[in-house]
Amino acid sequence: MAQPAWEKIGIYRGGIVPVLFQRVPCKKHGGVRFTINGRDYFELVLISNVGGAGSIQSVSVKGSKTGWMSMSRNWVANWQSYAYLNGQS
């Protein structure tokens, strides 16, 4: 969370800040969405419009000339692969 937004709901001080939260159900419409970025030896896939936090446990990618390769979590909903997939569908 950005500091200006945090300062609207909390007191800015160094150290540990106790936070209480509660998950609430959220219905998503339109199916899962993928945003694909990358270049040469790096693929980055952002997966969005998923029904619940932590719903995605693993992601794999497959090129037309390769088998399935596991991707690793990059940050939150971003998954990455260091495979070279240029020229493959």
Jmol script that loads the backbone (N, CA, C; Angstrom):
load data "model"
ATOM      1  N   MET A   1       0.848  -1.167   0.000  1.00  0.00           N
ATOM      2  CA  MET A   1       0.000   0.000   0.000  1.00  0.00           C
ATOM      3  C   MET A   1       0.896   1.234   0.000  1.00  0.00           C
ATOM      4  N   ALA A   2       0.514   2.221  -0.768  1.00  0.00           N
ATOM      5  CA  ALA A   2       1.290   3.461  -0.850  1.00  0.00           C
ATOM      6  C   ALA A   2       1.218   4.211   0.489  1.00  0.00           C
ATOM      7  N   GLN A   3       2.294   4.895   0.838  1.00  0.00           N
ATOM      8  CA  GLN A   3       2.347   5.587   2.123  1.00  0.00           C
ATOM      9  C   GLN A   3       1.229   6.613   2.289  1.00  0.00           C
ATOM     10  N   PRO A   4       0.904   7.454   1.280  1.00  0.00           N
ATOM     11  CA  PRO A   4      -0.195   8.402   1.471  1.00  0.00           C
ATOM     12  C   PRO A   4      -1.524   7.716   1.793  1.00  0.00           C
ATOM     13  N   ALA A   5      -1.790   6.572   1.152  1.00  0.00           N
ATOM     14  CA  ALA A   5      -3.025   5.837   1.436  1.00  0.00           C
ATOM     15  C   ALA A   5      -2.986   5.259   2.848  1.00  0.00           C
ATOM     16  N   TRP A   6      -1.832   4.715   3.230  1.00  0.00           N
ATOM     17  CA  TRP A   6      -1.690   4.159   4.576  1.00  0.00           C
ATOM     18  C   TRP A   6      -1.913   5.222   5.642  1.00  0.00           C
ATOM     19  N   GLU A   7      -1.387   6.411   5.420  1.00  0.00           N
ATOM     20  CA  GLU A   7      -1.517   7.466   6.414  1.00  0.00           C
ATOM     21  C   GLU A   7      -2.959   7.931   6.585  1.00  0.00           C
ATOM     22  N   LYS A   8      -3.833   7.590   5.637  1.00  0.00           N
ATOM     23  CA  LYS A   8      -5.253   7.900   5.798  1.00  0.00           C
ATOM     24  C   LYS A   8      -5.914   6.976   6.809  1.00  0.00           C
ATOM     25  N   ILE A   9      -5.394   5.739   6.944  1.00  0.00           N
ATOM     26  CA  ILE A   9      -6.036   4.775   7.842  1.00  0.00           C
ATOM     27  C   ILE A   9      -5.174   4.383   9.038  1.00  0.00           C
ATOM     28  N   GLY A  10      -3.916   4.724   9.041  1.00  0.00           N
ATOM     29  CA  GLY A  10      -3.031   4.330  10.134  1.00  0.00           C
ATOM     30  C   GLY A  10      -2.124   5.469  10.554  1.00  0.00           C
ATOM     31  N   ILE A  11      -1.353   5.219  11.584  1.00  0.00           N
ATOM     32  CA  ILE A  11      -0.406   6.213  12.086  1.00  0.00           C
ATOM     33  C   ILE A  11       0.985   5.786  11.638  1.00  0.00           C
ATOM     34  N   TYR A  12       1.715   6.686  10.985  1.00  0.00           N
ATOM     35  CA  TYR A  12       3.036   6.371  10.475  1.00  0.00           C
ATOM     36  C   TYR A  12       4.048   6.395  11.610  1.00  0.00           C
ATOM     37  N   ARG A  13       4.629   5.236  11.899  1.00  0.00           N
ATOM     38  CA  ARG A  13       5.700   5.094  12.875  1.00  0.00           C
ATOM     39  C   ARG A  13       6.576   3.938  12.432  1.00  0.00           C
ATOM     40  N   GLY A  14       7.813   3.962  12.808  1.00  0.00           N
ATOM     41  CA  GLY A  14       8.685   2.837  12.498  1.00  0.00           C
ATOM     42  C   GLY A  14       8.307   1.621  13.329  1.00  0.00           C
ATOM     43  N   GLY A  15       8.680   0.453  12.874  1.00  0.00           N
ATOM     44  CA  GLY A  15       8.424  -0.758  13.639  1.00  0.00           C
ATOM     45  C   GLY A  15       7.292  -1.579  13.066  1.00  0.00           C
ATOM     46  N   ILE A  16       6.729  -2.424  13.896  1.00  0.00           N
ATOM     47  CA  ILE A  16       5.665  -3.337  13.489  1.00  0.00           C
ATOM     48  C   ILE A  16       4.312  -2.677  13.667  1.00  0.00           C
ATOM     49  N   VAL A  17       3.475  -2.798  12.668  1.00  0.00           N
ATOM     50  CA  VAL A  17       2.134  -2.232  12.709  1.00  0.00           C
ATOM     51  C   VAL A  17       1.129  -3.389  12.707  1.00  0.00           C
ATOM     52  N   PRO A  18       0.345  -3.548  13.783  1.00  0.00           N
ATOM     53  CA  PRO A  18      -0.645  -4.619  13.787  1.00  0.00           C
ATOM     54  C   PRO A  18      -1.774  -4.316  12.800  1.00  0.00           C
ATOM     55  N   VAL A  19      -2.146  -5.315  12.019  1.00  0.00           N
ATOM     56  CA  VAL A  19      -3.201  -5.139  11.026  1.00  0.00           C
ATOM     57  C   VAL A  19      -4.200  -6.284  11.166  1.00  0.00           C
ATOM     58  N   LEU A  20      -5.470  -5.961  11.209  1.00  0.00           N
ATOM     59  CA  LEU A  20      -6.529  -6.960  11.221  1.00  0.00           C
ATOM     60  C   LEU A  20      -7.202  -6.953   9.863  1.00  0.00           C
ATOM     61  N   PHE A  21      -7.490  -8.132   9.329  1.00  0.00           N
ATOM     62  CA  PHE A  21      -8.170  -8.195   8.046  1.00  0.00           C
ATOM     63  C   PHE A  21      -9.098  -9.392   8.030  1.00  0.00           C
ATOM     64  N   GLN A  22     -10.035  -9.360   7.113  1.00  0.00           N
ATOM     65  CA  GLN A  22     -10.977 -10.467   6.938  1.00  0.00           C
ATOM     66  C   GLN A  22     -11.196 -10.669   5.454  1.00  0.00           C
ATOM     67  N   ARG A  23     -11.086 -11.909   4.996  1.00  0.00           N
ATOM     68  CA  ARG A  23     -11.369 -12.208   3.596  1.00  0.00           C
ATOM     69  C   ARG A  23     -12.872 -12.198   3.378  1.00  0.00           C
ATOM     70  N   VAL A  24     -13.254 -11.666   2.248  1.00  0.00           N
ATOM     71  CA  VAL A  24     -14.673 -11.651   1.885  1.00  0.00           C
ATOM     72  C   VAL A  24     -14.838 -12.304   0.522  1.00  0.00           C
ATOM     73  N   PRO A  25     -15.966 -12.977   0.295  1.00  0.00           N
ATOM     74  CA  PRO A  25     -16.165 -13.609  -1.011  1.00  0.00           C
ATOM     75  C   PRO A  25     -16.271 -12.572  -2.125  1.00  0.00           C
ATOM     76  N   CYS A  26     -15.778 -12.943  -3.296  1.00  0.00           N
ATOM     77  CA  CYS A  26     -15.789 -12.025  -4.434  1.00  0.00           C
ATOM     78  C   CYS A  26     -16.087 -12.824  -5.688  1.00  0.00           C
ATOM     79  N   LYS A  27     -17.222 -12.550  -6.326  1.00  0.00           N
ATOM     80  CA  LYS A  27     -17.563 -13.251  -7.564  1.00  0.00           C
ATOM     81  C   LYS A  27     -16.911 -12.530  -8.739  1.00  0.00           C
ATOM     82  N   LYS A  28     -16.238 -13.297  -9.562  1.00  0.00           N
ATOM     83  CA  LYS A  28     -15.586 -12.756 -10.747  1.00  0.00           C
ATOM     84  C   LYS A  28     -16.369 -13.172 -11.976  1.00  0.00           C
ATOM     85  N   HIS A  29     -16.436 -12.300 -12.961  1.00  0.00           N
ATOM     86  CA  HIS A  29     -17.164 -12.586 -14.190  1.00  0.00           C
ATOM     87  C   HIS A  29     -16.230 -12.447 -15.387  1.00  0.00           C
ATOM     88  N   GLY A  30     -16.428 -13.258 -16.394  1.00  0.00           N
ATOM     89  CA  GLY A  30     -15.664 -13.118 -17.634  1.00  0.00           C
ATOM     90  C   GLY A  30     -14.493 -14.056 -17.777  1.00  0.00           C
ATOM     91  N   GLY A  31     -14.257 -14.943 -16.813  1.00  0.00           N
ATOM     92  CA  GLY A  31     -13.178 -15.914 -16.936  1.00  0.00           C
ATOM     93  C   GLY A  31     -11.819 -15.377 -16.513  1.00  0.00           C
ATOM     94  N   VAL A  32     -10.874 -16.289 -16.376  1.00  0.00           N
ATOM     95  CA  VAL A  32      -9.509 -15.948 -15.988  1.00  0.00           C
ATOM     96  C   VAL A  32      -8.852 -15.189 -17.130  1.00  0.00           C
ATOM     97  N   ARG A  33      -8.024 -14.184 -16.794  1.00  0.00           N
ATOM     98  CA  ARG A  33      -7.344 -13.369 -17.807  1.00  0.00           C
ATOM     99  C   ARG A  33      -5.836 -13.526 -17.669  1.00  0.00           C
ATOM    100  N   PHE A  34      -5.154 -13.533 -18.806  1.00  0.00           N
ATOM    101  CA  PHE A  34      -3.697 -13.668 -18.837  1.00  0.00           C
ATOM    102  C   PHE A  34      -3.100 -12.473 -19.566  1.00  0.00           C
ATOM    103  N   THR A  35      -2.102 -11.848 -18.982  1.00  0.00           N
ATOM    104  CA  THR A  35      -1.328 -10.795 -19.638  1.00  0.00           C
ATOM    105  C   THR A  35       0.092 -11.328 -19.759  1.00  0.00           C
ATOM    106  N   ILE A  36       0.574 -11.459 -20.994  1.00  0.00           N
ATOM    107  CA  ILE A  36       1.863 -12.090 -21.235  1.00  0.00           C
ATOM    108  C   ILE A  36       2.873 -11.037 -21.683  1.00  0.00           C
ATOM    109  N   ASN A  37       4.016 -11.002 -21.008  1.00  0.00           N
ATOM    110  CA  ASN A  37       5.116 -10.104 -21.350  1.00  0.00           C
ATOM    111  C   ASN A  37       6.404 -10.921 -21.361  1.00  0.00           C
ATOM    112  N   GLY A  38       7.460 -10.325 -21.844  1.00  0.00           N
ATOM    113  CA  GLY A  38       8.747 -10.990 -21.807  1.00  0.00           C
ATOM    114  C   GLY A  38       9.513 -10.801 -23.099  1.00  0.00           C
ATOM    115  N   ARG A  39      10.708 -11.371 -23.106  1.00  0.00           N
ATOM    116  CA  ARG A  39      11.570 -11.245 -24.272  1.00  0.00           C
ATOM    117  C   ARG A  39      12.641 -12.316 -24.198  1.00  0.00           C
ATOM    118  N   ASP A  40      12.868 -12.987 -25.282  1.00  0.00           N
ATOM    119  CA  ASP A  40      13.894 -14.023 -25.406  1.00  0.00           C
ATOM    120  C   ASP A  40      13.821 -15.046 -24.266  1.00  0.00           C
ATOM    121  N   TYR A  41      14.687 -14.927 -23.277  1.00  0.00           N
ATOM    122  CA  TYR A  41      14.790 -15.940 -22.224  1.00  0.00           C
ATOM    123  C   TYR A  41      13.973 -15.611 -20.978  1.00  0.00           C
ATOM    124  N   PHE A  42      12.961 -14.792 -21.088  1.00  0.00           N
ATOM    125  CA  PHE A  42      12.171 -14.436 -19.902  1.00  0.00           C
ATOM    126  C   PHE A  42      10.717 -14.241 -20.298  1.00  0.00           C
ATOM    127  N   GLU A  43       9.840 -15.049 -19.727  1.00  0.00           N
ATOM    128  CA  GLU A  43       8.404 -14.890 -19.931  1.00  0.00           C
ATOM    129  C   GLU A  43       7.784 -14.524 -18.594  1.00  0.00           C
ATOM    130  N   LEU A  44       6.882 -13.550 -18.616  1.00  0.00           N
ATOM    131  CA  LEU A  44       6.185 -13.119 -17.415  1.00  0.00           C
ATOM    132  C   LEU A  44       4.692 -13.142 -17.717  1.00  0.00           C
ATOM    133  N   VAL A  45       3.945 -13.881 -16.913  1.00  0.00           N
ATOM    134  CA  VAL A  45       2.505 -14.021 -17.106  1.00  0.00           C
ATOM    135  C   VAL A  45       1.791 -13.502 -15.870  1.00  0.00           C
ATOM    136  N   LEU A  46       0.921 -12.519 -16.071  1.00  0.00           N
ATOM    137  CA  LEU A  46       0.079 -11.991 -14.995  1.00  0.00           C
ATOM    138  C   LEU A  46      -1.281 -12.663 -15.122  1.00  0.00           C
ATOM    139  N   ILE A  47      -1.717 -13.325 -14.071  1.00  0.00           N
ATOM    140  CA  ILE A  47      -3.006 -14.011 -14.076  1.00  0.00           C
ATOM    141  C   ILE A  47      -3.959 -13.218 -13.199  1.00  0.00           C
ATOM    142  N   SER A  48      -5.089 -12.807 -13.785  1.00  0.00           N
ATOM    143  CA  SER A  48      -6.046 -11.983 -13.039  1.00  0.00           C
ATOM    144  C   SER A  48      -7.469 -12.507 -13.219  1.00  0.00           C
ATOM    145  N   ASN A  49      -8.378 -11.895 -12.512  1.00  0.00           N
ATOM    146  CA  ASN A  49      -9.800 -12.238 -12.509  1.00  0.00           C
ATOM    147  C   ASN A  49     -10.011 -13.662 -11.982  1.00  0.00           C
ATOM    148  N   VAL A  50      -9.253 -13.997 -10.928  1.00  0.00           N
ATOM    149  CA  VAL A  50      -9.353 -15.301 -10.285  1.00  0.00           C
ATOM    150  C   VAL A  50     -10.213 -15.139  -9.043  1.00  0.00           C
ATOM    151  N   GLY A  51     -11.046 -16.129  -8.744  1.00  0.00           N
ATOM    152  CA  GLY A  51     -12.044 -16.036  -7.680  1.00  0.00           C
ATOM    153  C   GLY A  51     -11.538 -15.775  -6.279  1.00  0.00           C
ATOM    154  N   GLY A  52     -10.399 -16.283  -5.874  1.00  0.00           N
ATOM    155  CA  GLY A  52      -9.954 -16.099  -4.499  1.00  0.00           C
ATOM    156  C   GLY A  52      -8.449 -16.021  -4.383  1.00  0.00           C
ATOM    157  N   ALA A  53      -7.979 -15.308  -3.368  1.00  0.00           N
ATOM    158  CA  ALA A  53      -6.542 -15.183  -3.130  1.00  0.00           C
ATOM    159  C   ALA A  53      -5.961 -16.552  -2.841  1.00  0.00           C
ATOM    160  N   GLY A  54      -4.852 -16.880  -3.435  1.00  0.00           N
ATOM    161  CA  GLY A  54      -4.207 -18.164  -3.228  1.00  0.00           C
ATOM    162  C   GLY A  54      -4.829 -19.299  -4.025  1.00  0.00           C
ATOM    163  N   SER A  55      -5.737 -18.989  -4.943  1.00  0.00           N
ATOM    164  CA  SER A  55      -6.399 -20.032  -5.726  1.00  0.00           C
ATOM    165  C   SER A  55      -5.445 -20.715  -6.698  1.00  0.00           C
ATOM    166  N   ILE A  56      -4.446 -20.011  -7.182  1.00  0.00           N
ATOM    167  CA  ILE A  56      -3.513 -20.574  -8.155  1.00  0.00           C
ATOM    168  C   ILE A  56      -2.311 -21.126  -7.394  1.00  0.00           C
ATOM    169  N   GLN A  57      -2.111 -22.436  -7.506  1.00  0.00           N
ATOM    170  CA  GLN A  57      -1.024 -23.088  -6.795  1.00  0.00           C
ATOM    171  C   GLN A  57       0.205 -23.295  -7.674  1.00  0.00           C
ATOM    172  N   SER A  58       0.003 -23.460  -8.987  1.00  0.00           N
ATOM    173  CA  SER A  58       1.141 -23.655  -9.888  1.00  0.00           C
ATOM    174  C   SER A  58       0.737 -23.250 -11.301  1.00  0.00           C
ATOM    175  N   VAL A  59       1.757 -22.900 -12.109  1.00  0.00           N
ATOM    176  CA  VAL A  59       1.551 -22.505 -13.497  1.00  0.00           C
ATOM    177  C   VAL A  59       2.643 -23.174 -14.325  1.00  0.00           C
ATOM    178  N   SER A  60       2.275 -23.678 -15.505  1.00  0.00           N
ATOM    179  CA  SER A  60       3.239 -24.277 -16.421  1.00  0.00           C
ATOM    180  C   SER A  60       3.061 -23.672 -17.804  1.00  0.00           C
ATOM    181  N   VAL A  61       4.122 -23.696 -18.596  1.00  0.00           N
ATOM    182  CA  VAL A  61       4.084 -23.164 -19.948  1.00  0.00           C
ATOM    183  C   VAL A  61       4.601 -24.250 -20.897  1.00  0.00           C
ATOM    184  N   LYS A  62       4.052 -24.278 -22.109  1.00  0.00           N
ATOM    185  CA  LYS A  62       4.480 -25.264 -23.103  1.00  0.00           C
ATOM    186  C   LYS A  62       4.609 -24.584 -24.452  1.00  0.00           C
ATOM    187  N   GLY A  63       5.741 -24.753 -25.083  1.00  0.00           N
ATOM    188  CA  GLY A  63       5.929 -24.268 -26.438  1.00  0.00           C
ATOM    189  C   GLY A  63       5.628 -25.383 -27.424  1.00  0.00           C
ATOM    190  N   SER A  64       5.497 -25.035 -28.704  1.00  0.00           N
ATOM    191  CA  SER A  64       5.202 -26.049 -29.725  1.00  0.00           C
ATOM    192  C   SER A  64       6.364 -27.025 -29.935  1.00  0.00           C
ATOM    193  N   LYS A  65       7.567 -26.670 -29.475  1.00  0.00           N
ATOM    194  CA  LYS A  65       8.735 -27.545 -29.632  1.00  0.00           C
ATOM    195  C   LYS A  65       9.288 -28.015 -28.290  1.00  0.00           C
ATOM    196  N   THR A  66       8.554 -27.794 -27.208  1.00  0.00           N
ATOM    197  CA  THR A  66       9.026 -28.174 -25.867  1.00  0.00           C
ATOM    198  C   THR A  66       7.926 -28.933 -25.135  1.00  0.00           C
ATOM    199  N   GLY A  67       8.300 -29.524 -24.026  1.00  0.00           N
ATOM    200  CA  GLY A  67       7.314 -30.111 -23.123  1.00  0.00           C
ATOM    201  C   GLY A  67       6.829 -29.044 -22.144  1.00  0.00           C
ATOM    202  N   TRP A  68       6.035 -29.461 -21.171  1.00  0.00           N
ATOM    203  CA  TRP A  68       5.551 -28.540 -20.148  1.00  0.00           C
ATOM    204  C   TRP A  68       6.689 -28.173 -19.204  1.00  0.00           C
ATOM    205  N   MET A  69       6.800 -26.881 -18.881  1.00  0.00           N
ATOM    206  CA  MET A  69       7.830 -26.384 -17.965  1.00  0.00           C
ATOM    207  C   MET A  69       7.161 -25.580 -16.868  1.00  0.00           C
ATOM    208  N   SER A  70       7.539 -25.858 -15.627  1.00  0.00           N
ATOM    209  CA  SER A  70       6.973 -25.141 -14.493  1.00  0.00           C
ATOM    210  C   SER A  70       7.433 -23.692 -14.490  1.00  0.00           C
ATOM    211  N   MET A  71       6.548 -22.813 -14.074  1.00  0.00           N
ATOM    212  CA  MET A  71       6.893 -21.409 -13.892  1.00  0.00           C
ATOM    213  C   MET A  71       6.982 -21.156 -12.390  1.00  0.00           C
ATOM    214  N   SER A  72       7.735 -20.149 -11.996  1.00  0.00           N
ATOM    215  CA  SER A  72       7.851 -19.806 -10.578  1.00  0.00           C
ATOM    216  C   SER A  72       7.146 -18.486 -10.318  1.00  0.00           C
ATOM    217  N   ARG A  73       6.692 -18.324  -9.084  1.00  0.00           N
ATOM    218  CA  ARG A  73       5.991 -17.097  -8.722  1.00  0.00           C
ATOM    219  C   ARG A  73       6.997 -15.948  -8.678  1.00  0.00           C
ATOM    220  N   ASN A  74       6.682 -14.860  -9.374  1.00  0.00           N
ATOM    221  CA  ASN A  74       7.557 -13.691  -9.421  1.00  0.00           C
ATOM    222  C   ASN A  74       7.138 -12.703  -8.335  1.00  0.00           C
ATOM    223  N   TRP A  75       5.878 -12.326  -8.336  1.00  0.00           N
ATOM    224  CA  TRP A  75       5.371 -11.378  -7.359  1.00  0.00           C
ATOM    225  C   TRP A  75       3.853 -11.425  -7.415  1.00  0.00           C
ATOM    226  N   VAL A  76       3.218 -11.723  -6.343  1.00  0.00           N
ATOM    227  CA  VAL A  76       1.770 -11.808  -6.199  1.00  0.00           C
ATOM    228  C   VAL A  76       1.168 -12.694  -7.294  1.00  0.00           C
ATOM    229  N   ALA A  77       0.568 -12.112  -8.331  1.00  0.00           N
ATOM    230  CA  ALA A  77      -0.093 -12.905  -9.372  1.00  0.00           C
ATOM    231  C   ALA A  77       0.759 -13.042 -10.630  1.00  0.00           C
ATOM    232  N   ASN A  78       2.025 -12.647 -10.586  1.00  0.00           N
ATOM    233  CA  ASN A  78       2.934 -12.790 -11.725  1.00  0.00           C
ATOM    234  C   ASN A  78       3.712 -14.091 -11.610  1.00  0.00           C
ATOM    235  N   TRP A  79       3.814 -14.801 -12.726  1.00  0.00           N
ATOM    236  CA  TRP A  79       4.576 -16.041 -12.796  1.00  0.00           C
ATOM    237  C   TRP A  79       5.622 -15.889 -13.886  1.00  0.00           C
ATOM    238  N   GLN A  80       6.821 -16.455 -13.678  1.00  0.00           N
ATOM    239  CA  GLN A  80       7.922 -16.259 -14.619  1.00  0.00           C
ATOM    240  C   GLN A  80       8.538 -17.575 -15.049  1.00  0.00           C
ATOM    241  N   SER A  81       9.166 -17.529 -16.224  1.00  0.00           N
ATOM    242  CA  SER A  81       9.912 -18.666 -16.752  1.00  0.00           C
ATOM    243  C   SER A  81      11.133 -18.108 -17.474  1.00  0.00           C
ATOM    244  N   TYR A  82      12.247 -18.814 -17.357  1.00  0.00           N
ATOM    245  CA  TYR A  82      13.465 -18.403 -18.054  1.00  0.00           C
ATOM    246  C   TYR A  82      13.716 -19.278 -19.279  1.00  0.00           C
ATOM    247  N   ALA A  83      12.659 -19.841 -19.842  1.00  0.00           N
ATOM    248  CA  ALA A  83      12.788 -20.710 -21.017  1.00  0.00           C
ATOM    249  C   ALA A  83      12.868 -19.872 -22.289  1.00  0.00           C
ATOM    250  N   TYR A  84      13.588 -20.395 -23.275  1.00  0.00           N
ATOM    251  CA  TYR A  84      13.692 -19.730 -24.575  1.00  0.00           C
ATOM    252  C   TYR A  84      12.586 -20.285 -25.481  1.00  0.00           C
ATOM    253  N   LEU A  85      11.557 -19.504 -25.726  1.00  0.00           N
ATOM    254  CA  LEU A  85      10.398 -19.974 -26.493  1.00  0.00           C
ATOM    255  C   LEU A  85      10.184 -19.174 -27.782  1.00  0.00           C
ATOM    256  N   ASN A  86      11.187 -18.423 -28.229  1.00  0.00           N
ATOM    257  CA  ASN A  86      11.033 -17.630 -29.455  1.00  0.00           C
ATOM    258  C   ASN A  86      10.686 -18.521 -30.638  1.00  0.00           C
ATOM    259  N   GLY A  87       9.782 -18.063 -31.482  1.00  0.00           N
ATOM    260  CA  GLY A  87       9.400 -18.772 -32.689  1.00  0.00           C
ATOM    261  C   GLY A  87       8.476 -19.959 -32.449  1.00  0.00           C
ATOM    262  N   GLN A  88       8.003 -20.130 -31.232  1.00  0.00           N
ATOM    263  CA  GLN A  88       7.101 -21.237 -30.923  1.00  0.00           C
ATOM    264  C   GLN A  88       5.697 -20.709 -30.638  1.00  0.00           C
ATOM    265  N   SER A  89       4.728 -21.511 -30.971  1.00  0.00           N
ATOM    266  CA  SER A  89       3.351 -21.149 -30.611  1.00  0.00           C
ATOM    267  C   SER A  89       3.024 -21.776 -29.276  1.00  0.00           C
TER     268      SER A  89
END
end "model"
wireframe off; spacefill off
backbone 0.3
color backbone group
